[in-house]
Amino acid sequence: MKPLVAIVGRPNVGKSMLFNKLCGQRLSIVEDTPGVTRDRIYAPCEWRNRVFDLVDTGGIEPGTDDQILSFMREQAEIAIANATVIVFVCDVKTGMTASDQEVANMLLRSGKPVVLAVNKADQVGRENPDIYEFYNLGLGDPIPVSAVHGHGTGDLLDACFQYFPPEDEEEEEDDVIKVAIIGKPNVGKSSLVNRILGEERVIVSDMAGTTRDAIDSYFENEKGKFCFIDTAGMRKKSKVDDRIEKFSVLRSTMAIERSDVCLILIDAQEGVTEQDTKVAGLAHEAGKACIIVVNKWDAIEKDGKTMDKMRQEVMRDLSYMTYAPIVFISALTGQRVDRLFDLIVYVNNQAAMRITTGMLNSVLADATARVQPPTDKGRRLKIYYMTQVGIKPPHFVCFCNDARLFHFSYQRYLENQIRATFGLEGTPVRLTIRQKGEKE
């Protein structure tokens, strides 16, 4: 296992900014409001040729009655329990507070090695005398850092490095399937992640907009290795006025880009809404393998035909995604959740399928014999041959005599013929038309 470094502290001391600085990418949302980060956010990081995981946590408010704040505290406690080293971040500008003292006591009780980082020490050269008061926390030498400029981060990582266990051969993780869980707010994305992992990994609340960052969770079972990316719910653009939510939607779109498979969550009680079609469209446009997951199925009154009826409605509303399999689950009760793993592996393999040019062209010959290519003003479309040029999604190129004759409906017909022969279930198919003599 890779070492895990947890960044903890009270709200608004700059944990997320330090996290982004250390991992070298803007993963965690940074905004000058306490409580922007809520869940644990993981990222790989490298120092002195050692790769380790960094985890950003929500601010710890020791005595709080607020539901979300106490959830955030639980998340931070889980991170502390799993960490190899804890980086405790304080703020030199506000000085040492009673909350800092309480968090420090909590960390001392955990028995884990703690590195004390005093953030916002932005001046270069002379040391800020205000740093010395942090010796009172009893956590050893404070390390002045500036998350904005990056000063002192090397010393900080060196201090963490000495607590890392000796390096064993760590296996490569190339065969991990990245699964993005997307949908509008409050369809149960976080509940599904928690159900799969069997722990409260992500904060779940009835309030829409609880999840803000895209959160990766690694999971392994006999079906394979998976990385589930829980994303923030996407609302209509006109409804998004909050800056934090704008970042959240951006993170969700980036999560779709880096995933292999997208689970599109739909609320069974509401059916497919206009917003669902937009979210599904993002995954379709990005060319990702998709599974449509109808959640909250336990809350539906059923008779013998309910599922078929719902399936037809989903197919009708998401007519451009007829290739995607549909699963009915309940994240609350766990009904059919285990079936997702087989499907994820299956659609991921389908999206990576390669078809030889010979087989493609025999399907093409068969298809053109059955349905003649279209004509226009006496000119008939001639298709010379077809070949596959890419996977994820499968991408085919057709060479013909005149691209203008290659009508959209005929492209759809060929795509359906390819699907009928080779399956390609759960993945979009790209078809490019090239004219003879056209430059590539």
C-alpha positions in Angstrom: 0.0 0.0 0.0 1.1 3.5 -0.7 1.7 5.8 2.3 -1.2 8.2 3.0 -0.7 11.8 4.2 -3.8 13.4 5.6 -4.1 17.2 5.7 -6.3 18.3 8.7 -7.1 21.5 10.6 -9.9 23.9 11.5 -11.8 25.6 8.7 -10.3 28.2 6.4 -6.6 27.8 7.2 -5.8 26.9 3.6 -5.8 23.1 3.6 -7.2 22.8 0.1 -4.8 25.3 -1.4 -1.9 23.5 0.2 -3.4 20.2 -1.1 -3.6 21.6 -4.6 0.0 23.0 -4.4 1.5 19.7 -3.2 -0.3 17.5 -5.8 0.3 20.0 -8.6 -3.3 20.2 -9.9 -6.4 22.1 -9.0 -8.4 19.2 -7.7 -9.9 20.6 -4.5 -12.2 23.6 -4.7 -10.6 26.7 -3.1 -12.8 29.6 -2.1 -12.5 32.1 0.8 -15.5 30.6 2.7 -15.2 28.2 5.6 -16.6 24.7 4.9 -16.1 24.5 1.1 -14.4 21.1 1.3 -16.7 18.5 2.9 -15.6 15.0 1.9 -12.2 13.4 1.7 -10.5 14.1 -1.6 -7.5 12.0 -2.6 -4.7 12.6 -5.1 -1.4 10.9 -5.9 1.7 13.0 -5.1 5.4 12.3 -5.5 8.4 13.4 -3.5 12.0 12.1 -3.6 10.9 9.4 -6.1 8.2 8.0 -3.6 4.6 8.1 -4.7 2.1 8.5 -1.9 -1.5 9.5 -1.6 -2.5 12.9 -0.2 -6.0 13.4 1.3 -7.7 16.7 1.8 -10.4 16.9 4.6 -13.1 19.3 5.6 -12.3 21.7 8.5 -12.7 20.3 12.0 -15.0 22.3 14.2 -14.6 20.6 17.6 -17.9 21.6 19.3 -20.6 21.8 16.7 -24.3 20.9 16.5 -24.6 21.5 12.7 -25.3 18.3 10.9 -23.0 18.9 7.9 -20.2 20.1 10.1 -20.4 17.0 12.3 -20.4 14.9 9.2 -17.2 16.8 8.0 -15.6 16.0 11.3 -16.4 12.3 11.0 -14.8 12.3 7.5 -11.7 13.9 8.9 -11.6 11.4 11.7 -11.7 8.5 9.2 -8.9 10.1 7.2 -6.8 10.4 10.5 -7.5 6.8 11.3 -6.2 5.6 7.9 -3.3 8.0 7.6 0.4 7.2 7.8 1.3 10.8 8.6 -0.9 13.7 9.5 -0.2 17.3 8.4 -1.9 19.7 10.8 -2.3 23.1 9.2 -2.6 26.3 11.3 -2.9 29.9 10.2 -0.1 32.3 11.3 -2.3 35.3 10.6 -5.0 34.4 13.2 -2.5 32.8 15.5 -3.1 29.9 17.8 -6.8 29.4 18.7 -8.7 27.3 21.2 -9.9 25.2 18.2 -6.3 24.5 17.2 -5.6 23.3 20.7 -8.6 21.0 20.7 -7.7 19.5 17.2 -4.1 19.1 18.4 -5.3 17.1 21.4 -7.4 14.9 19.1 -4.4 14.2 16.9 -2.2 13.4 19.9 -4.7 10.9 21.1 -4.7 9.2 17.7 -1.0 8.2 18.3 -0.1 9.0 14.6 3.0 11.0 13.6 2.0 14.6 13.2 3.8 17.3 11.2 2.8 20.9 12.1 2.5 23.3 9.2 1.9 27.0 9.8 0.3 28.4 6.7 0.1 31.9 5.3 3.8 32.6 6.1 4.0 34.4 2.8 7.0 36.6 3.5 10.4 35.4 2.2 13.6 35.8 4.2 13.1 36.7 7.8 11.0 34.4 9.9 7.8 35.6 11.3 8.1 35.6 15.2 4.4 34.7 15.5 5.3 31.2 14.5 6.9 30.5 17.9 3.5 30.4 19.8 2.6 27.2 17.9 5.2 25.3 20.0 2.5 25.5 22.7 0.5 22.8 20.8 3.1 20.2 21.9 3.5 18.9 18.3 7.2 19.7 17.8 8.8 22.2 15.5 6.3 24.2 13.4 7.2 24.4 9.7 6.3 27.8 8.1 4.7 27.3 4.7 2.9 29.4 2.1 0.3 27.4 0.1 -0.1 30.4 -2.2 3.6 30.7 -3.2 4.8 27.2 -2.3 7.5 28.3 0.1 8.4 25.7 2.7 6.5 22.8 1.0 9.8 21.0 0.4 10.6 21.1 4.1 7.1 20.0 4.9 7.3 16.9 2.5 10.8 16.1 3.9 9.3 16.0 7.4 6.5 13.7 6.2 8.9 11.5 4.3 10.8 10.4 7.3 7.7 8.6 8.6 7.1 6.6 5.5 7.5 2.9 5.8 10.4 1.3 3.9 9.7 1.1 0.2 8.4 -2.3 -1.0 7.7 -3.1 -4.6 4.4 -1.4 -5.2 2.4 -2.9 -8.0 1.2 -0.8 -11.0 -2.5 0.0 -11.1 -3.1 0.0 -14.9 -6.1 -2.3 -14.9 -8.2 -0.1 -12.7 -11.6 0.9 -14.3 -12.5 4.5 -13.6 -16.2 4.9 -13.1 -17.8 8.3 -12.9 -21.2 8.5 -11.1 -23.1 11.4 -12.6 -26.6 12.9 -12.4 -28.6 15.8 -11.2 -28.5 16.7 -7.5 -30.1 14.4 -4.9 -30.5 11.2 -7.1 -28.4 9.3 -4.6 -24.9 9.3 -6.1 -23.1 9.5 -2.8 -25.4 6.9 -1.2 -24.5 4.5 -4.0 -20.7 5.1 -3.4 -21.2 4.4 0.3 -23.2 1.3 -0.4 -20.6 -0.1 -2.8 -17.7 0.6 -0.4 -19.6 -0.5 2.7 -18.5 2.6 4.7 -19.6 6.3 5.0 -17.0 7.5 2.5 -19.0 10.4 1.3 -21.3 12.7 3.2 -25.0 12.0 2.5 -27.7 14.4 3.3 -31.2 15.3 1.9 -29.8 18.8 1.0 -29.0 19.1 -2.7 -25.4 20.1 -3.2 -23.8 18.3 -0.3 -21.1 16.9 -2.5 -18.9 19.5 -4.1 -15.7 18.0 -5.3 -15.2 15.0 -7.5 -14.2 12.3 -5.0 -12.2 9.2 -6.0 -12.7 5.9 -4.0 -10.7 2.8 -4.8 -12.5 -0.5 -4.5 -11.4 -4.0 -5.3 -13.4 -7.3 -5.4 -13.3 -10.6 -7.3 -14.8 -8.8 -10.4 -11.8 -6.4 -10.7 -10.3 -3.1 -9.5 -12.5 0.0 -9.7 -12.1 3.7 -8.9 -15.5 5.2 -8.3 -15.6 9.0 -8.9 -18.5 10.6 -7.0 -19.4 13.9 -8.6 -21.5 16.9 -7.6 -25.0 17.1 -9.0 -25.4 19.1 -12.2 -28.3 21.6 -12.3 -29.5 23.9 -15.1 -27.0 26.6 -15.9 -29.5 29.3 -15.2 -30.0 27.9 -11.6 -26.3 27.9 -10.8 -25.4 31.3 -9.3 -23.2 30.1 -6.5 -19.4 30.3 -7.3 -18.7 27.1 -5.4 -21.4 25.3 -7.4 -19.9 26.5 -10.7 -16.6 24.9 -9.7 -18.5 21.7 -8.7 -20.1 21.4 -12.2 -16.7 22.0 -13.8 -15.2 19.2 -11.6 -18.0 16.8 -12.6 -17.4 17.5 -16.3 -13.6 16.8 -15.8 -14.5 13.6 -14.0 -16.5 12.4 -17.0 -13.4 13.2 -19.2 -11.0 11.1 -17.1 -13.4 8.1 -16.6 -13.8 4.9 -18.6 -17.4 4.2 -17.7 -20.2 6.6 -16.7 -23.1 5.5 -14.4 -25.9 7.9 -15.2 -28.2 8.0 -12.2 -31.9 8.7 -12.6 -34.5 9.1 -9.8 -37.1 6.4 -10.3 -39.8 8.6 -8.7 -39.2 11.5 -11.1 -38.4 9.6 -14.3 -36.1 11.1 -16.9 -36.1 14.9 -16.6 -34.7 17.4 -19.1 -31.6 17.8 -16.9 -31.0 14.1 -17.0 -30.9 14.2 -20.8 -28.3 16.9 -20.6 -26.1 15.1 -18.1 -26.4 11.9 -20.2 -25.5 13.9 -23.3 -22.2 15.0 -21.8 -21.2 11.4 -21.3 -22.4 10.5 -24.8 -20.5 13.4 -26.4 -17.4 12.4 -24.5 -17.6 9.0 -26.0 -17.7 7.1 -22.7 -19.2 3.7 -22.1 -22.5 4.3 -20.2 -24.9 2.4 -17.9 -28.2 4.0 -17.1 -28.9 3.4 -13.4 -32.5 4.0 -12.1 -32.1 4.5 -8.4 -34.7 4.6 -5.5 -36.5 1.6 -7.1 -37.5 0.6 -3.6 -39.8 3.6 -3.3 -41.9 2.7 -6.4 -45.3 1.0 -6.2 -44.9 -2.0 -8.5 -47.0 -4.4 -10.4 -45.9 -7.0 -13.1 -45.3 -4.4 -15.8 -43.7 -1.5 -13.9 -40.2 -2.2 -14.9 -40.9 -2.7 -18.6 -42.9 0.5 -18.7 -40.1 2.5 -17.0 -37.5 0.9 -19.3 -39.6 2.1 -22.4 -39.9 5.6 -20.9 -36.1 5.8 -20.3 -35.4 4.5 -23.9 -37.8 7.0 -25.3 -36.4 10.0 -23.4 -32.8 9.1 -24.0 -33.3 8.0 -27.5 -29.7 8.8 -28.6 -28.5 6.3 -26.0 -30.4 3.1 -26.9 -27.0 1.2 -26.7 -26.8 1.8 -22.9 -28.0 -1.0 -20.6 -30.5 0.0 -17.9 -30.4 -1.3 -14.3 -32.9 -0.7 -11.6 -31.3 -0.5 -8.1 -31.8 0.9 -4.6 -28.7 2.4 -3.0 -30.6 2.5 0.2 -31.4 -1.2 0.5 -28.6 -2.4 -1.7 -31.0 -4.1 -4.1 -29.2 -5.2 -7.4 -26.1 -3.0 -6.6 -23.8 -6.0 -6.9 -25.0 -6.5 -10.5 -23.3 -3.2 -11.4 -19.8 -4.7 -11.3 -20.4 -7.3 -14.0 -22.0 -4.6 -16.2 -19.2 -2.1 -15.6 -16.5 -4.7 -16.6 -18.7 -5.8 -19.6 -19.3 -2.3 -21.1 -15.6 -1.3 -20.5 -14.5 -4.4 -22.5 -17.0 -3.6 -25.2 -15.7 0.0 -25.5 -12.2 -1.4 -25.9 -13.1 -4.0 -28.6 -11.1 -4.2 -31.7 -12.6 -5.6 -34.9 -10.4 -6.7 -37.8 -10.7 -4.9 -41.1 -11.6 -8.2 -42.8 -14.5 -8.9 -40.6 -15.7 -5.3 -40.9 -15.7 -5.4 -44.6 -17.6 -8.7 -44.8 -20.3 -7.0 -42.6 -20.2 -4.0 -44.9 -20.6 -6.1 -48.1 -23.5 -7.9 -46.5 -25.2 -4.6 -45.4 -24.8 -2.9 -48.8 -26.2 -6.0 -50.6 -29.3 -5.9 -48.3 -29.9 -2.2 -48.5 -28.5 -0.3 -51.6 -26.5 2.8 -50.8 -28.4 6.0 -51.6 -28.3 7.8 -54.9 -28.6 11.5 -55.8 -29.2 12.8 -59.4 -28.1 9.5 -60.9 -24.9 9.2 -58.8 -24.8 6.3 -56.5 -22.7 6.2 -53.3 -19.9 3.7 -53.5 -18.3 2.5 -50.2 -14.8 1.1 -50.9 -13.9 -0.2 -47.5 -14.1 0.4 -43.8 -11.5 0.1 -41.0 -11.3 0.7 -37.2 -8.9 3.5 -36.1 -9.6 3.8 -32.4 -11.1 2.4 -29.2 -12.9 3.9 -26.2 -15.2 4.6 -28.1 -14.8 2.3 -31.1 -14.0 4.6 -34.1 -14.5 3.5 -37.7 -13.5 5.2 -40.9 -15.5 4.6 -44.2 -13.9 5.4 -47.5 -16.3 6.3 -50.3 -16.6 8.1 -53.7 -18.6 11.1 -52.5 -19.1 12.1 -48.9 -22.2 14.2 -49.7 -24.1 11.1 -50.8 -23.4 9.4 -47.5 -26.7 10.2 -45.9 -27.1 10.4 -42.1 -29.8 7.6 -42.2 -27.4 5.3 -44.1 -24.7 5.9 -41.5 -27.2 5.0 -38.8 -28.1 1.8 -40.7 -24.4 0.8 -41.0 -23.9 1.5 -37.3 -26.9 -0.7 -36.4 -25.5 -3.5 -38.6 -22.1 -3.4 -36.9 -23.8 -3.4 -33.5 -26.0 -6.4 -34.5 -22.9 -8.4 -35.5 -20.4 -7.4 -32.8 -22.5 -6.3 -29.9 -20.7 -3.1 -28.8 -23.2 -2.7 -26.0 -23.0 0.2 -23.7 -20.6 2.2 -25.8 -21.2 5.0 -28.4 -19.7 4.4 -31.9 -17.9 7.0 -33.9 -18.2 6.9 -37.7 -16.0 9.1 -39.9 -16.6 9.4 -43.6 -13.6 10.0 -46.0 -13.9 10.8 -49.7 -11.4 9.1 -52.1 -8.5 11.4 -52.8 -9.2 13.5 -49.7 -6.2 14.4 -47.6 -6.1 12.8 -44.1 
